[in-house]
């Protein structure tokens, strides 16, 4: 079933003694707003966790295959689409002949949407090499931003081994390797998301896909454990459902209804208990007719 409602949502998650999203251009330090000191997590990072969860739950089988995944060769996937729609002739010859015609591109794009969850959810640019067109996804996420400024701590770590015999000889058998690890002691992050019913119709994003998205957002950290990320957990998923495809209120007005406040003025926050999260009672919102609030987590 295709979507007939617009959705806007607020996602709250936290991290303890971990690095929620390292910046490779800054020595893998946690991402920061340089002016305010607030922590950042990119939308790409969050989408990666959704993709991993969906692939884990559904075994990478159609219609829940994942297009952007580790070690994927995207043009090989595009070739699969052309073979599936019976347009193998477009793959023959040189690179210039592999672009595909207008009708083939449209059919290939539809095949990609039908088989790959992340394509029909987040969209994709598939016009490189073998051309499967472009898809604008109905689900969009913002960067996540921490409620308060964070600090990045640097830790020295030691491995009781070396990689090569040359290193062992240089250390005269001591065999130690030094390294660095960066963590955030604690941070509570908030991100905003949007679901367009109009774009969902174009990609085939369905009610079942939407339910899977909510499940992924609430459980994705449970299956993404690593020593580098410490303890991460979804602390709140607040979904505003509109009665219409166009929407019944502005997204920013609804987002302002979810408020996060510190319980104490002094001392750094070190747990979710240091914050109070307030939201309207689930159900119809009197100030915004046609909008209902669903609290999916906790």
C-alpha angles and dihedrals in degrees: 000000000000121000120266097178137068117231134198121183144185120215122196121190135160141206130208122196093343145097109250095189122000122207110230090200091058103046091275092296114161109273114262141185097239093211101047104021092234116147121246134204117189124236087236090061092051093046089051090058091049090050092049092049094049091047091049095049097044101034095238091286126143129299085027102047117136119235100191105049140134114300093359119156102211099198090055088057090049089054089055089057093053092049091048093053093046096249098124091136089071088062095057125095129017130344093269091059092051095071094089131222128272096264093045092048091053093049092045091050091052091049091052091050092049095051106032119065096199093050095055091040107043101012127232144220104238101164097105115113103325101039117229094158129235130296126202106210124225093221119070131174132197126220110279114241127197117245091231134019113280134209125225115221123202120213129191113225132189131213115201092220142057131222102231141029089241090061091048092052091048091053092043093235098315088115103192130147120199123211144164133242127190123207142172110226090215137338135171112206133195129200133176128221139190134203119197118203091198094057090041089063091053095052100033094245103167141194089262090053089051092052089051090051092054090048091050094050092052097043107026095101092053090068099037100070121153137151090248095057098047114194114347125171141165107249100181142003113189115184123194110202118198123210091228141043091243095049136242101236141019115273094231091056091054094045090055089063090070107076128184119194135176116247093213135033098213132057130031121286113252104167143021087260089073089069136062116213114201126189137160117272110275113264134050117358110226094204092052111042113206095030125103127188121223118190105204097170133063 
